[in-house]
């Protein structure tokens, strides 16, 4: 069910990044964080070895979290509409 919900949530977050950037950034952080957590829990529960796909998700989450302060400052310095 969670993975199916991403077919709606991922495009919604991408659209929000253009329409409502602050909301889109928050949605992106929440989605990738819950996705990584869900996948790690799944792999742990079924004693599966991590694969490159989960590694790529983790790397993307690290990128999102690492660039968040810079992005947030840039969004705050934009003139509001």
Residue pairs with C-beta under 8 A, 6 or more apart in sequence:
2 34
2 38
6 31
6 35
9 27
9 31
10 31
12 27
13 24
13 27
13 28
13 31
14 24
15 24
16 23
16 24
16 27
17 24
17 25
17 28
18 24
21 75
22 72
22 75
25 68
25 71
25 72
25 75
28 64
29 64
29 65
29 68
32 57
32 60
32 61
32 64
33 61
35 57
36 54
36 57
36 58
36 61
39 54
39 57
40 54
42 48
43 49
43 50
43 54
